[in-house]
Amino acid sequence: MQRVQVSSVLKPRGLRGELKCRQFPCAVPEVIYIDGQAINVLNSSEYGGNTYLFLSGVTSIETAERLRNKEIFIDREELVLGDDEILSTELIGYSVLDESGKELGLVKSIDNYGAGDLVICDTCIIPYEDDFIIETNIKKRTLVVRSLE
């Protein structure tokens, strides 16, 4: 079963093991995965652009501290996307074209160094932002970008 990263633990909150996490892009499922281990979600809430979780087995600030900076995964089937939505990781292998139709190469990876997602192509690196990406065509498996010159 394929799993996708949807969040990460930022830090503990309070003394009872609650975790402050990056906001989930979907509804929080009953089971999440951290370090490959399935963990039941007992309670979740959203506040201030973050998701807060109480997890089975995490009942103290000490246990919660061990999860700081850990990535949170869910089963791919739990992530419901619209018809025109795609996970950034699914862009790998797409052809990158400029506005004139010139092929720039293939998407090798999508990386994030803190300021936003970057599309790593054979010949260039493009910020994955509306200012640079003109079109993502899921059917044709292409990414059309503004001319880089």
C-alpha positions in Angstrom: 0.0 0.0 0.0 1.4 3.4 -1.0 1.8 6.1 1.7 2.1 9.8 1.2 3.6 12.4 3.5 0.9 14.9 4.5 2.4 16.7 7.5 5.2 16.8 10.0 5.3 17.2 13.8 6.4 20.7 14.8 6.6 20.3 18.6 4.7 19.1 21.7 1.9 21.3 23.0 1.2 21.1 26.7 2.0 18.4 29.1 -0.4 15.6 28.1 1.3 14.6 24.8 -0.6 16.8 22.3 1.3 17.4 19.1 1.4 20.6 17.0 1.7 19.6 13.4 1.8 21.3 10.0 -1.8 21.6 8.7 -3.1 18.5 7.0 -4.2 19.0 3.3 -7.1 16.6 4.0 -9.3 15.3 6.8 -7.2 13.7 9.5 -7.7 9.9 9.2 -8.1 7.4 12.1 -4.6 6.0 11.5 -1.4 7.8 10.6 2.1 6.5 10.2 5.3 7.9 11.8 8.6 6.0 11.1 6.5 3.3 9.4 4.5 2.6 12.6 0.7 2.8 12.5 -0.6 5.1 15.2 -4.3 5.7 16.1 -5.5 9.3 16.1 -7.6 9.8 19.3 -8.5 13.4 18.6 -7.6 16.2 16.2 -8.3 19.9 15.9 -7.2 22.8 13.7 -6.2 26.2 14.9 -4.1 29.0 13.4 -3.1 27.1 10.3 -1.9 24.1 12.2 -3.3 20.6 13.1 -3.2 19.4 16.7 -3.2 15.7 17.4 -3.6 13.4 20.4 -2.2 10.0 19.5 -2.6 6.6 21.0 0.4 5.9 23.3 1.5 9.5 23.4 0.4 10.7 26.9 3.3 12.9 28.1 5.4 15.8 26.9 8.4 13.4 27.1 6.8 10.9 24.6 5.6 13.8 22.4 9.1 15.3 22.4 10.5 12.1 20.7 8.2 12.8 17.7 9.4 16.3 17.2 10.3 17.0 13.5 9.0 13.5 12.4 7.2 13.2 9.1 3.5 12.1 9.1 2.2 9.7 6.4 -1.2 8.4 5.5 -2.4 5.7 3.1 -2.7 7.2 -0.4 -6.4 6.0 -0.5 -7.2 8.3 2.5 -6.2 11.4 0.5 -9.1 12.5 -1.7 -8.1 14.8 -4.6 -10.3 16.7 -7.0 -10.3 15.8 -10.7 -7.8 18.6 -11.4 -5.6 18.0 -8.4 -2.3 16.0 -8.2 0.3 15.3 -5.6 3.5 17.1 -6.3 5.4 13.8 -6.1 3.2 12.4 -9.0 4.8 15.1 -11.2 8.0 13.1 -11.4 8.5 12.0 -15.0 6.4 14.8 -16.5 7.8 16.7 -19.5 8.6 20.3 -18.8 7.8 22.7 -21.7 8.3 26.4 -22.0 5.6 28.7 -23.4 6.7 28.1 -27.0 6.4 24.3 -26.6 10.2 23.8 -26.4 11.0 20.7 -24.2 13.2 21.5 -21.3 13.5 18.0 -19.9 11.7 15.8 -17.4 10.8 16.4 -13.8 13.4 14.6 -11.7 12.1 15.6 -8.2 10.2 18.1 -6.2 12.2 19.5 -3.4 11.5 22.0 -0.6 14.3 23.8 1.2 11.9 25.9 3.3 10.9 28.7 1.0 8.5 26.6 -1.2 8.5 23.7 -3.6 11.1 23.6 -6.4 10.7 21.5 -9.6 14.0 19.9 -10.4 14.3 19.3 -14.2 17.1 18.0 -16.4 18.1 21.5 -17.4 16.7 23.9 -14.9 15.1 24.4 -11.5 11.7 26.1 -11.4 9.7 27.4 -8.3 6.4 25.6 -8.2 4.4 28.8 -8.0 1.7 30.5 -10.2 4.3 33.1 -11.4 6.3 30.3 -13.0 4.0 27.4 -13.8 1.5 28.2 -16.5 -0.2 24.8 -16.8 -0.1 21.3 -15.3 -1.7 18.9 -17.8 -2.4 15.6 -16.0 -3.6 13.8 -19.2 -0.6 14.8 -21.3 1.8 14.5 -18.3 3.3 17.9 -19.1 4.2 21.0 -17.1 4.2 24.3 -19.0 6.5 27.0 -17.5 7.2 30.6 -18.3 10.3 31.2 -20.5 13.3 31.3 -18.3 15.2 33.8 -20.4 
